[in-house]
Amino acid sequence: MTRKQGGAVAAAVCIGAMLAAGCATITTTDGTRMNRGMPDHKLNDKIGPPDAVGQTLEGRTRYYLPDDPPEEAWEGKGLEADYYYLDRGYKITSVDGRVRETGSITREEWDEIMPLVRARRGR
């Protein structure tokens, strides 16, 4: 194999890996970019603490404020966590502790989260 052919093969393998893994970065609606697959515990450093957190595991979902987490920790393969940034209007979703995507907060999620936030603010 010539050097040129070797370079072409390496490039093809690299492109194939990128396509299989999806885009390497995600961008929030306010333009913040982060690496897909980044550990979710680094979100605080990257964009600040969330206003609320939602967790889903085995068909069960719960919401809580970051400074008042539930006593029982949920663990297990497939644990999905949504970190809600209310003033920005988006959430960051992680699966098994790794950032996967960003999206808009749904009406149903607002309805679950806002009573927690209002209670904390005393409204």
N, CA, C and O atoms as a Tinker XYZ file with bonds, in Angstrom:
   492  protein
     1  N      0.851000   -1.174000    0.000000    73     2
     2  CA     0.000000    0.000000    0.000000    64     1     3
     3  C      0.894000    1.232000    0.000000    63     2     4     5
     4  O      1.848000    1.326000    0.772000    81     3
     5  N      0.575000    2.154000   -0.861000    73     3     6
     6  CA     1.355000    3.388000   -0.924000    64     5     7
     7  C      0.972000    4.307000    0.226000    63     6     8     9
     8  O     -0.045000    4.112000    0.892000    81     7
     9  N      1.786000    5.282000    0.435000    73     7    10
    10  CA     1.515000    6.248000    1.501000    64     9    11
    11  C      0.198000    6.975000    1.246000    63    10    12    13
    12  O     -0.571000    7.213000    2.177000    81    11
    13  N     -0.062000    7.323000    0.002000    73    11    14
    14  CA    -1.300000    8.010000   -0.373000    64    13    15
    15  C     -2.517000    7.129000   -0.096000    63    14    16    17
    16  O     -3.532000    7.601000    0.416000    81    15
    17  N     -2.403000    5.834000   -0.442000    73    15    18
    18  CA    -3.519000    4.900000   -0.199000    64    17    19
    19  C     -3.741000    4.721000    1.301000    63    18    20    21
    20  O     -4.879000    4.649000    1.765000    81    19
    21  N     -2.648000    4.652000    2.047000    73    19    22
    22  CA    -2.761000    4.515000    3.506000    64    21    23
    23  C     -3.472000    5.700000    4.128000    63    22    24    25
    24  O     -4.293000    5.545000    5.032000    81    23
    25  N     -3.146000    6.898000    3.628000    73    23    26
    26  CA    -3.816000    8.100000    4.124000    64    25    27
    27  C     -5.298000    8.103000    3.801000    63    26    28    29
    28  O     -6.118000    8.530000    4.614000    81    27
    29  N     -5.637000    7.625000    2.611000    73    27    30
    30  CA    -7.046000    7.566000    2.209000    64    29    31
    31  C     -7.809000    6.573000    3.074000    63    30    32    33
    32  O     -8.950000    6.831000    3.458000    81    31
    33  N     -7.188000    5.440000    3.383000    73    31    34
    34  CA    -7.837000    4.435000    4.236000    64    33    35
    35  C     -8.041000    4.999000    5.640000    63    34    36    37
    36  O     -9.107000    4.821000    6.228000    81    35
    37  N     -7.035000    5.672000    6.177000    73    35    38
    38  CA    -7.152000    6.261000    7.510000    64    37    39
    39  C     -8.267000    7.300000    7.545000    63    38    40    41
    40  O     -9.042000    7.354000    8.500000    81    39
    41  N     -8.345000    8.120000    6.508000    73    39    42
    42  CA    -9.403000    9.131000    6.443000    64    41    43
    43  C    -10.774000    8.483000    6.366000    63    42    44    45
    44  O    -11.711000    8.942000    7.018000    81    43
    45  N    -10.906000    7.421000    5.579000    73    43    46
    46  CA   -12.189000    6.731000    5.452000    64    45    47
    47  C    -12.607000    6.116000    6.783000    63    46    48    49
    48  O    -13.780000    6.176000    7.153000    81    47
    49  N    -11.667000    5.530000    7.495000    73    47    50
    50  CA   -11.968000    4.931000    8.805000    64    49    51
    51  C    -12.412000    6.014000    9.782000    63    50    52    53
    52  O    -13.367000    5.826000   10.535000    81    51
    53  N    -11.722000    7.135000    9.766000    73    51    54
    54  CA   -12.051000    8.241000   10.659000    64    53    55
    55  C    -13.449000    8.793000   10.358000    63    54    56    57
    56  O    -14.241000    9.020000   11.273000    81    55
    57  N    -13.742000    9.003000    9.090000    73    55    58
    58  CA   -15.069000    9.506000    8.705000    64    57    59
    59  C    -16.147000    8.502000    9.081000    63    58    60    61
    60  O    -17.204000    8.889000    9.579000    81    59
    61  N    -15.900000    7.233000    8.853000    73    59    62
    62  CA   -16.863000    6.197000    9.229000    64    61    63
    63  C    -17.125000    6.178000   10.717000    63    62    64    65
    64  O    -18.268000    6.010000   11.142000    81    63
    65  N    -16.082000    6.349000   11.519000    73    63    66
    66  CA   -16.255000    6.375000   12.975000    64    65    67
    67  C    -17.067000    7.582000   13.398000    63    66    68    69
    68  O    -17.908000    7.480000   14.291000    81    67
    69  N    -16.828000    8.732000   12.766000    73    67    70
    70  CA   -17.596000    9.932000   13.101000    64    69    71
    71  C    -19.065000    9.765000   12.737000    63    70    72    73
    72  O    -19.942000   10.174000   13.498000    81    71
    73  N    -19.336000    9.172000   11.587000    73    71    74
    74  CA   -20.724000    8.952000   11.183000    64    73    75
    75  C    -21.422000    7.979000   12.113000    63    74    76    77
    76  O    -22.589000    8.167000   12.457000    81    75
    77  N    -20.711000    6.941000   12.520000    73    75    78
    78  CA   -21.308000    5.945000   13.418000    64    77    79
    79  C    -21.600000    6.539000   14.787000    63    78    80    81
    80  O    -22.597000    6.186000   15.416000    81    79
    81  N    -20.749000    7.430000   15.249000    73    79    82
    82  CA   -20.906000    8.014000   16.583000    64    81    83
    83  C    -21.808000    9.235000   16.584000    63    82    84    85
    84  O    -22.211000    9.692000   17.654000    81    83
    85  N    -22.135000    9.771000   15.433000    73    83    86
    86  CA   -22.909000   11.000000   15.370000    64    85    87
    87  C    -21.977000   12.188000   15.477000    63    86    88    89
    88  O    -20.758000   12.026000   15.517000    81    87
    89  N    -22.540000   13.367000   15.523000    73    87    90
    90  CA   -21.718000   14.568000   15.622000    64    89    91
    91  C    -20.954000   14.555000   16.937000    63    90    92    93
    92  O    -21.458000   14.075000   17.952000    81    91
    93  N    -19.741000   15.083000   16.913000    73    91    94
    94  CA   -18.893000   15.088000   18.098000    64    93    95
    95  C    -19.283000   16.171000   19.089000    63    94    96    97
    96  O    -18.950000   16.073000   20.270000    81    95
    97  N    -19.987000   17.207000   18.628000    73    95    98
    98  CA   -20.396000   18.278000   19.531000    64    97    99
    99  C    -21.887000   18.520000   19.408000    63    98   100   101
   100  O    -22.523000   18.188000   18.407000    81    99
   101  N    -22.419000   19.112000   20.468000    73    99   102
   102  CA   -23.807000   19.574000   20.430000    64   101   103
   103  C    -23.785000   21.065000   20.737000    63   102   104   105
   104  O    -22.886000   21.553000   21.422000    81   103
   105  N    -24.764000   21.774000   20.236000    73   103   106
   106  CA   -24.860000   23.219000   20.440000    64   105   107
   107  C    -26.233000   23.545000   20.997000    63   106   108   109
   108  O    -27.252000   23.148000   20.432000    81   107
   109  N    -26.258000   24.268000   22.108000    73   107   110
   110  CA   -27.526000   24.674000   22.714000    64   109   111
   111  C    -28.109000   25.849000   21.930000    63   110   112   113
   112  O    -27.441000   26.423000   21.069000    81   111
   113  N    -29.342000   26.196000   22.230000    73   111   114
   114  CA   -29.998000   27.288000   21.512000    64   113   115
   115  C    -29.347000   28.640000   21.767000    63   114   116   117
   116  O    -29.539000   29.571000   20.985000    81   115
   117  N    -28.570000   28.767000   22.863000    73   115   118
   118  CA   -27.864000   30.032000   23.100000    64   117   119
   119  C    -26.440000   30.005000   22.558000    63   118   120   121
   120  O    -25.652000   30.912000   22.827000    81   119
   121  N    -26.107000   28.957000   21.789000    73   119   122
   122  CA   -24.814000   28.886000   21.127000    64   121   123
   123  C    -23.706000   28.200000   21.895000    63   122   124   125
   124  O    -22.581000   28.107000   21.404000    81   123
   125  N    -23.999000   27.719000   23.087000    73   123   126
   126  CA   -22.986000   27.006000   23.868000    64   125   127
   127  C    -22.712000   25.660000   23.220000    63   126   128   129
   128  O    -23.634000   24.902000   22.917000    81   127
   129  N    -21.435000   25.373000   23.011000    73   127   130
   130  CA   -21.035000   24.100000   22.404000    64   129   131
   131  C    -20.373000   23.227000   23.463000    63   130   132   133
   132  O    -19.645000   23.712000   24.330000    81   131
   133  N    -20.641000   21.937000   23.372000    73   131   134
   134  CA   -19.997000   20.988000   24.273000    64   133   135
   135  C    -19.842000   19.658000   23.556000    63   134   136   137
   136  O    -20.534000   19.374000   22.577000    81   135
   137  N    -18.938000   18.864000   24.054000    73   135   138
   138  CA   -18.677000   17.565000   23.445000    64   137   139
   139  C    -19.770000   16.566000   23.802000    63   138   140   141
   140  O    -20.134000   16.410000   24.968000    81   139
   141  N    -20.280000   15.899000   22.787000    73   139   142
   142  CA   -21.190000   14.784000   23.025000    64   141   143
   143  C    -20.352000   13.708000   23.713000    63   142   144   145
   144  O    -19.245000   13.399000   23.273000    81   143
   145  N    -20.878000   13.149000   24.777000    73   143   146
   146  CA   -20.141000   12.131000   25.526000    64   145   147
   147  C    -19.377000   12.688000   26.712000    63   146   148   149
   148  O    -18.769000   11.937000   27.475000    81   147
   149  N    -19.407000   14.019000   26.869000    73   147   150
   150  CA   -18.761000   14.643000   28.017000    64   149   151
   151  C    -19.431000   14.144000   29.301000    63   150   152   153
   152  O    -20.653000   13.995000   29.325000    81   151
   153  N    -18.670000   13.881000   30.368000    73   151   154
   154  CA   -19.302000   13.483000   31.633000    64   153   155
   155  C    -20.256000   14.579000   32.107000    63   154   156   157
   156  O    -19.909000   15.760000   32.082000    81   155
   157  N    -21.450000   14.191000   32.537000    73   155   158
   158  CA   -22.440000   15.210000   32.912000    64   157   159
   159  C    -22.050000   15.999000   34.155000    63   158   160   161
   160  O    -22.568000   17.096000   34.367000    81   159
   161  N    -21.152000   15.471000   34.982000    73   159   162
   162  CA   -20.741000   16.235000   36.162000    64   161   163
   163  C    -19.920000   17.468000   35.780000    63   162   164   165
   164  O    -19.668000   18.318000   36.634000    81   163
   165  N    -19.501000   17.583000   34.525000    73   163   166
   166  CA   -18.756000   18.755000   34.063000    64   165   167
   167  C    -19.672000   19.879000   33.576000    63   166   168   169
   168  O    -19.189000   20.952000   33.215000    81   167
   169  N    -20.990000   19.645000   33.562000    73   167   170
   170  CA   -21.920000   20.688000   33.113000    64   169   171
   171  C    -21.834000   21.945000   33.979000    63   170   172   173
   172  O    -21.908000   23.059000   33.460000    81   171
   173  N    -21.677000   21.775000   35.294000    73   171   174
   174  CA   -21.587000   22.943000   36.178000    64   173   175
   175  C    -20.451000   23.858000   35.762000    63   174   176   177
   176  O    -20.612000   25.078000   35.746000    81   175
   177  N    -19.308000   23.284000   35.425000    73   175   178
   178  CA   -18.164000   24.091000   34.998000    64   177   179
   179  C    -18.399000   24.717000   33.629000    63   178   180   181
   180  O    -17.971000   25.843000   33.378000    81   179
   181  N    -19.073000   23.997000   32.753000    73   179   182
   182  CA   -19.262000   24.439000   31.373000    64   181   183
   183  C    -20.342000   25.513000   31.246000    63   182   184   185
   184  O    -20.119000   26.540000   30.605000    81   183
   185  N    -21.513000   25.287000   31.853000    73   183   186
   186  CA   -22.628000   26.239000   31.668000    64   185   187
   187  C    -23.324000   26.636000   32.966000    63   186   188   189
   188  O    -24.321000   27.356000   32.940000    81   187
   189  N    -22.807000   26.172000   34.098000    73   187   190
   190  CA   -23.395000   26.528000   35.380000    64   189   191
   191  C    -24.364000   25.467000   35.862000    63   190   192   193
   192  O    -24.716000   24.547000   35.124000    81   191
   193  N    -24.793000   25.605000   37.109000    73   191   194
   194  CA   -25.703000   24.607000   37.669000    64   193   195
   195  C    -27.096000   24.703000   37.040000    63   194   196   197
   196  O    -27.550000   25.798000   36.709000    81   195
   197  N    -27.761000   23.585000   36.878000    73   195   198
   198  CA   -29.125000   23.611000   36.339000    64   197   199
   199  C    -30.105000   24.129000   37.386000    63   198   200   201
   200  O    -29.810000   24.153000   38.581000    81   199
   201  N    -31.271000   24.539000   36.913000    73   199   202
   202  CA   -32.329000   24.967000   37.822000    64   201   203
   203  C    -33.070000   23.782000   38.410000    63   202   204   205
   204  O    -33.572000   23.848000   39.532000    81   203
   205  N    -33.138000   22.694000   37.651000    73   203   206
   206  CA   -33.833000   21.483000   38.093000    64   205   207
   207  C    -33.226000   20.291000   37.363000    63   206   208   209
   208  O    -32.549000   20.435000   36.345000    81   207
   209  N    -33.490000   19.117000   37.913000    73   207   210
   210  CA   -32.999000   17.869000   37.330000    64   209   211
   211  C    -34.166000   16.894000   37.230000    63   210   212   213
   212  O    -34.998000   16.815000   38.134000    81   211
   213  N    -34.220000   16.167000   36.145000    73   211   214
   214  CA   -35.181000   15.086000   35.987000    64   213   215
   215  C    -34.415000   13.800000   35.720000    63   214   216   217
   216  O    -33.426000   13.796000   34.986000    81   215
   217  N    -34.870000   12.729000   36.309000    73   215   218
   218  CA   -34.234000   11.430000   36.069000    64   217   219
   219  C    -35.283000   10.429000   35.634000    63   218   220   221
   220  O    -36.409000   10.427000   36.133000    81   219
   221  N    -34.898000    9.572000   34.690000    73   219   222
   222  CA   -35.773000    8.499000   34.231000    64   221   223
   223  C    -34.990000    7.202000   34.249000    63   222   224   225
   224  O    -33.879000    7.120000   33.725000    81   223
   225  N    -35.584000    6.193000   34.858000    73   223   226
   226  CA   -34.978000    4.869000   34.904000    64   225   227
   227  C    -36.098000    3.835000   34.956000    63   226   228   229
   228  O    -36.986000    3.897000   35.806000    81   227
   229  N    -36.036000    2.902000   34.042000    73   227   230
   230  CA   -37.009000    1.795000   34.000000    64   229   231
   231  C    -38.448000    2.288000   34.032000    63   230   232   233
   232  O    -39.286000    1.736000   34.746000    81   231
   233  N    -38.732000    3.333000   33.255000    73   231   234
   234  CA   -40.094000    3.832000   33.137000    64   233   235
   235  C    -40.556000    4.747000   34.253000    63   234   236   237
   236  O    -41.684000    5.240000   34.210000    81   235
   237  N    -39.726000    4.987000   35.241000    73   235   238
   238  CA   -40.069000    5.901000   36.340000    64   237   239
   239  C    -39.339000    7.216000   36.127000    63   238   240   241
   240  O    -38.179000    7.223000   35.716000    81   239
   241  N    -40.011000    8.334000   36.405000    73   239   242
   242  CA   -39.411000    9.653000   36.260000    64   241   243
   243  C    -39.627000   10.446000   37.540000    63   242   244   245
   244  O    -40.683000   10.365000   38.168000    81   243
   245  N    -38.620000   11.206000   37.911000    73   243   246
   246  CA   -38.745000   12.109000   39.064000    64   245   247
   247  C    -37.997000   13.395000   38.766000    63   246   248   249
   248  O    -37.057000   13.423000   37.972000    81   247
   249  N    -38.439000   14.456000   39.423000    73   247   250
   250  CA   -37.840000   15.776000   39.254000    64   249   251
   251  C    -37.429000   16.290000   40.622000    63   250   252   253
   252  O    -38.093000   16.024000   41.624000    81   251
   253  N    -36.320000   17.034000   40.656000    73   251   254
   254  CA   -35.881000   17.613000   41.920000    64   253   255
   255  C    -34.968000   18.810000   41.641000    63   254   256   257
   256  O    -34.510000   19.027000   40.520000    81   255
   257  N    -34.724000   19.572000   42.702000    73   255   258
   258  CA   -33.812000   20.707000   42.605000    64   257   259
   259  C    -32.409000   20.214000   42.950000    63   258   260   261
   260  O    -32.258000   19.363000   43.827000    81   259
   261  N    -31.393000   20.725000   42.288000    73   259   262
   262  CA   -30.042000   20.214000   42.497000    64   261   263
   263  C    -29.544000   20.302000   43.936000    63   262   264   265
   264  O    -28.775000   19.448000   44.377000    81   263
   265  N    -29.975000   21.324000   44.672000    73   263   266
   266  CA   -29.515000   21.450000   46.061000    64   265   267
   267  C    -30.386000   20.683000   47.045000    63   266   268   269
   268  O    -30.179000   20.764000   48.256000    81   267
   269  N    -31.358000   19.940000   46.529000    73   267   270
   270  CA   -32.230000   19.118000   47.377000    64   269   271
   271  C    -32.502000   17.771000   46.685000    63   270   272   273
   272  O    -33.647000   17.455000   46.363000    81   271
   273  N    -31.441000   16.985000   46.460000    73   271   274
   274  CA   -31.630000   15.712000   45.748000    64   273   275
   275  C    -32.388000   14.693000   46.600000    63   274   276   277
   276  O    -32.402000   14.797000   47.827000    81   275
   277  N    -33.009000   13.722000   45.960000    73   275   278
   278  CA   -33.712000   12.672000   46.705000    64   277   279
   279  C    -32.736000   11.878000   47.567000    63   278   280   281
   280  O    -31.554000   11.762000   47.241000    81   279
   281  N    -33.243000   11.336000   48.662000    73   279   282
   282  CA   -32.386000   10.538000   49.550000    64   281   283
   283  C    -31.896000    9.276000   48.853000    63   282   284   285
   284  O    -30.742000    8.879000   49.011000    81   283
   285  N    -32.775000    8.651000   48.084000    73   283   286
   286  CA   -32.417000    7.407000   47.400000    64   285   287
   287  C    -31.802000    7.727000   46.041000    63   286   288   289
   288  O    -32.454000    8.313000   45.178000    81   287
   289  N    -30.558000    7.342000   45.862000    73   287   290
   290  CA   -29.896000    7.547000   44.565000    64   289   291
   291  C    -30.359000    6.473000   43.602000    63   290   292   293
   292  O    -30.465000    5.300000   43.961000    81   291
   293  N    -30.631000    6.883000   42.385000    73   291   294
   294  CA   -30.969000    5.921000   41.331000    64   293   295
   295  C    -29.705000    5.604000   40.566000    63   294   296   297
   296  O    -28.962000    6.499000   40.162000    81   295
   297  N    -29.474000    4.342000   40.375000    73   295   298
   298  CA   -28.320000    3.895000   39.599000    64   297   299
   299  C    -28.771000    2.773000   38.696000    63   298   300   301
   300  O    -29.751000    2.084000   38.983000    81   299
   301  N    -28.063000    2.593000   37.619000    73   299   302
   302  CA   -28.369000    1.488000   36.724000    64   301   303
   303  C    -28.130000    1.865000   35.278000    63   302   304   305
   304  O    -28.112000    3.042000   34.916000    81   303
   305  N    -27.950000    0.863000   34.473000    73   303   306
   306  CA   -27.726000    1.071000   33.045000    64   305   307
   307  C    -28.981000    1.688000   32.437000    63   306   308   309
   308  O    -30.097000    1.242000   32.702000    81   307
   309  N    -28.785000    2.703000   31.632000    73   307   310
   310  CA   -29.913000    3.372000   30.991000    64   309   311
   311  C    -30.466000    4.547000   31.774000    63   310   312   313
   312  O    -31.483000    5.120000   31.382000    81   311
   313  N    -29.815000    4.924000   32.884000    73   311   314
   314  CA   -30.281000    6.086000   33.645000    64   313   315
   315  C    -30.159000    7.333000   32.784000    63   314   316   317
   316  O    -29.069000    7.697000   32.344000    81   315
   317  N    -31.286000    7.977000   32.552000    73   315   318
   318  CA   -31.323000    9.212000   31.767000    64   317   319
   319  C    -31.546000   10.374000   32.717000    63   318   320   321
   320  O    -32.433000   10.335000   33.570000    81   319
   321  N    -30.736000   11.403000   32.562000    73   319   322
   322  CA   -30.880000   12.607000   33.385000    64   321   323
   323  C    -31.048000   13.808000   32.473000    63   322   324   325
   324  O    -30.329000   13.961000   31.485000    81   323
   325  N    -32.005000   14.654000   32.814000    73   323   326
   326  CA   -32.219000   15.906000   32.099000    64   325   327
   327  C    -31.870000   17.042000   33.047000    63   326   328   329
   328  O    -32.374000   17.102000   34.169000    81   327
   329  N    -31.016000   17.931000   32.598000    73   327   330
   330  CA   -30.610000   19.097000   33.365000    64   329   331
   331  C    -31.293000   20.302000   32.740000    63   330   332   333
   332  O    -31.037000   20.645000   31.586000    81   331
   333  N    -32.169000   20.946000   33.516000    73   331   334
   334  CA   -33.037000   22.007000   33.002000    64   333   335
   335  C    -32.468000   23.387000   33.327000    63   334   336   337
   336  O    -32.168000   23.700000   34.480000    81   335
   337  N    -32.329000   24.197000   32.290000    73   335   338
   338  CA   -31.883000   25.580000   32.407000    64   337   339
   339  C    -33.076000   26.440000   32.003000    63   338   340   341
   340  O    -33.262000   26.745000   30.825000    81   339
   341  N    -33.876000   26.825000   32.984000    73   339   342
   342  CA   -35.177000   27.434000   32.730000    64   341   343
   343  C    -35.085000   28.798000   32.042000    63   342   344   345
   344  O    -35.837000   29.062000   31.103000    81   343
   345  N    -34.188000   29.655000   32.487000    73   343   346
   346  CA   -34.073000   30.980000   31.866000    64   345   347
   347  C    -33.615000   30.880000   30.415000    63   346   348   349
   348  O    -33.909000   31.755000   29.601000    81   347
   349  N    -32.905000   29.823000   30.104000    73   347   350
   350  CA   -32.413000   29.628000   28.738000    64   349   351
   351  C    -33.397000   28.830000   27.889000    63   350   352   353
   352  O    -33.301000   28.827000   26.662000    81   351
   353  N    -34.346000   28.150000   28.544000    73   351   354
   354  CA   -35.389000   27.427000   27.825000    64   353   355
   355  C    -34.968000   26.100000   27.230000    63   354   356   357
   356  O    -35.619000   25.603000   26.311000    81   355
   357  N    -33.892000   25.515000   27.735000    73   355   358
   358  CA   -33.472000   24.220000   27.196000    64   357   359
   359  C    -33.039000   23.267000   28.295000    63   358   360   361
   360  O    -32.873000   23.639000   29.457000    81   359
   361  N    -32.865000   22.034000   27.882000    73   359   362
   362  CA   -32.370000   20.995000   28.774000    64   361   363
   363  C    -31.203000   20.295000   28.085000    63   362   364   365
   364  O    -31.103000   20.268000   26.858000    81   363
   365  N    -30.334000   19.736000   28.902000    73   363   366
   366  CA   -29.240000   18.897000   28.428000    64   365   367
   367  C    -29.551000   17.492000   28.916000    63   366   368   369
   368  O    -29.780000   17.285000   30.108000    81   367
   369  N    -29.562000   16.535000   28.016000    73   367   370
   370  CA   -29.875000   15.151000   28.368000    64   369   371
   371  C    -28.604000   14.315000   28.391000    63   370   372   373
   372  O    -27.781000   14.380000   27.478000    81   371
   373  N    -28.460000   13.525000   29.459000    73   371   374
   374  CA   -27.344000   12.586000   29.532000    64   373   375
   375  C    -27.911000   11.184000   29.730000    63   374   376   377
   376  O    -28.994000   11.005000   30.289000    81   375
   377  N    -27.169000   10.214000   29.269000    73   375   378
   378  CA   -27.516000    8.813000   29.470000    64   377   379
   379  C    -26.285000    8.132000   30.048000    63   378   380   381
   380  O    -25.184000    8.249000   29.510000    81   379
   381  N    -26.485000    7.427000   31.138000    73   379   382
   382  CA   -25.388000    6.746000   31.824000    64   381   383
   383  C    -24.230000    7.692000   32.125000    63   382   384   385
   384  O    -23.063000    7.317000   32.008000    81   383
   385  N    -24.566000    8.934000   32.518000    73   383   386
   386  CA   -23.562000    9.891000   32.949000    64   385   387
   387  C    -22.824000   10.615000   31.847000    63   386   388   389
   388  O    -21.842000   11.308000   32.115000    81   387
   389  N    -23.280000   10.469000   30.597000    73   387   390
   390  CA   -22.617000   11.114000   29.460000    64   389   391
   391  C    -23.607000   11.983000   28.698000    63   390   392   393
   392  O    -24.708000   11.536000   28.377000    81   391
   393  N    -23.222000   13.224000   28.407000    73   391   394
   394  CA   -24.072000   14.158000   27.670000    64   393   395
   395  C    -24.367000   13.581000   26.288000    63   394   396   397
   396  O    -23.464000   13.135000   25.581000    81   395
   397  N    -25.640000   13.599000   25.919000    73   395   398
   398  CA   -26.058000   13.056000   24.621000    64   397   399
   399  C    -26.680000   14.088000   23.701000    63   398   400   401
   400  O    -26.403000   14.098000   22.502000    81   399
   401  N    -27.540000   14.979000   24.264000    73   399   402
   402  CA   -28.243000   15.919000   23.393000    64   401   403
   403  C    -28.765000   17.098000   24.183000    63   402   404   405
   404  O    -28.746000   17.111000   25.414000    81   403
   405  N    -29.231000   18.089000   23.441000    73   403   406
   406  CA   -29.899000   19.242000   24.029000    64   405   407
   407  C    -31.241000   19.395000   23.327000    63   406   408   409
   408  O    -31.404000   18.981000   22.179000    81   407
   409  N    -32.191000   19.986000   24.019000    73   407   410
   410  CA   -33.506000   20.170000   23.429000    64   409   411
   411  C    -34.318000   21.173000   24.211000    63   410   412   413
   412  O    -33.901000   21.656000   25.264000    81   411
   413  N    -35.481000   21.478000   23.679000    73   411   414
   414  CA   -36.404000   22.392000   24.350000    64   413   415
   415  C    -37.099000   21.683000   25.501000    63   414   416   417
   416  O    -37.278000   20.465000   25.483000    81   415
   417  N    -37.482000   22.452000   26.485000    73   415   418
   418  CA   -38.240000   21.918000   27.615000    64   417   419
   419  C    -39.691000   21.775000   27.174000    63   418   420   421
   420  O    -40.285000   22.727000   26.668000    81   419
   421  N    -40.259000   20.599000   27.364000    73   419   422
   422  CA   -41.641000   20.360000   26.941000    64   421   423
   423  C    -42.619000   20.996000   27.927000    63   422   424   425
   424  O    -42.262000   21.320000   29.060000    81   423
   425  N    -43.833000   21.164000   27.481000    73   423   426
   426  CA   -44.890000   21.716000   28.342000    64   425   427
   427  C    -45.091000   20.834000   29.579000    63   426   428   429
   428  O    -45.266000   21.344000   30.685000    81   427
   429  N    -45.068000   19.531000   29.393000    73   427   430
   430  CA   -45.243000   18.597000   30.510000    64   429   431
   431  C    -44.114000   18.748000   31.531000    63   430   432   433
   432  O    -44.343000   18.687000   32.738000    81   431
   433  N    -42.896000   18.944000   31.031000    73   431   434
   434  CA   -41.758000   19.124000   31.943000    64   433   435
   435  C    -41.885000   20.437000   32.718000    63   434   436   437
   436  O    -41.628000   20.476000   33.921000    81   435
   437  N    -42.283000   21.517000   32.024000    73   435   438
   438  CA   -42.516000   22.791000   32.718000    64   437   439
   439  C    -43.533000   22.595000   33.848000    63   438   440   441
   440  O    -43.352000   23.098000   34.956000    81   439
   441  N    -44.599000   21.859000   33.547000    73   439   442
   442  CA   -45.662000   21.640000   34.539000    64   441   443
   443  C    -45.167000   20.872000   35.759000    63   442   444   445
   444  O    -45.681000   21.070000   36.860000    81   443
   445  N    -44.188000   20.009000   35.583000    73   443   446
   446  CA   -43.615000   19.247000   36.699000    64   445   447
   447  C    -42.586000   20.071000   37.477000    63   446   448   449
   448  O    -42.511000   19.980000   38.703000    81   447
   449  N    -41.812000   20.859000   36.776000    73   447   450
   450  CA   -40.685000   21.571000   37.382000    64   449   451
   451  C    -41.105000   22.850000   38.098000    63   450   452   453
   452  O    -40.619000   23.127000   39.194000    81   451
   453  N    -41.990000   23.624000   37.506000    73   451   454
   454  CA   -42.310000   24.945000   38.051000    64   453   455
   455  C    -42.854000   24.921000   39.480000    63   454   456   457
   456  O    -42.502000   25.809000   40.256000    81   455
   457  N    -43.690000   23.959000   39.871000    73   455   458
   458  CA   -44.105000   23.946000   41.282000    64   457   459
   459  C    -42.920000   23.798000   42.245000    63   458   460   461
   460  O    -42.929000   24.387000   43.326000    81   459
   461  N    -41.912000   23.026000   41.867000    73   459   462
   462  CA   -40.721000   22.880000   42.705000    64   461   463
   463  C    -39.975000   24.200000   42.827000    63   462   464   465
   464  O    -39.561000   24.595000   43.917000    81   463
   465  N    -39.810000   24.873000   41.700000    73   463   466
   466  CA   -39.084000   26.137000   41.676000    64   465   467
   467  C    -39.855000   27.206000   42.442000    63   466   468   469
   468  O    -39.271000   27.958000   43.222000    81   467
   469  N    -41.167000   27.275000   42.219000    73   467   470
   470  CA   -41.982000   28.285000   42.930000    64   469   471
   471  C    -41.964000   28.049000   44.442000    63   470   472   473
   472  O    -41.882000   28.998000   45.222000    81   471
   473  N    -42.039000   26.797000   44.844000    73   471   474
   474  CA   -42.012000   26.483000   46.279000    64   473   475
   475  C    -40.678000   26.925000   46.894000    63   474   476   477
   476  O    -40.639000   27.431000   48.015000    81   475
   477  N    -39.614000   26.731000   46.162000    73   475   478
   478  CA   -38.295000   27.131000   46.661000    64   477   479
   479  C    -38.194000   28.644000   46.768000    63   478   480   481
   480  O    -37.600000   29.165000   47.712000    81   479
   481  N    -38.772000   29.347000   45.805000    73   479   482
   482  CA   -38.714000   30.806000   45.794000    64   481   483
   483  C    -39.750000   31.428000   46.712000    63   482   484   485
   484  O    -39.755000   32.644000   46.909000    81   483
   485  N    -40.629000   30.606000   47.275000    73   483   486
   486  CA   -41.652000   31.109000   48.182000    64   485   487
   487  C    -42.811000   31.781000   47.505000    63   486   488   489
   488  O    -43.436000   32.673000   48.078000    81   487
   489  N    -43.118000   31.354000   46.258000    73   487   490
   490  CA   -44.235000   31.960000   45.513000    64   489   491
   491  C    -45.337000   30.968000   45.326000    63   490   492
   492  O    -46.362000   31.290000   44.724000    81   491
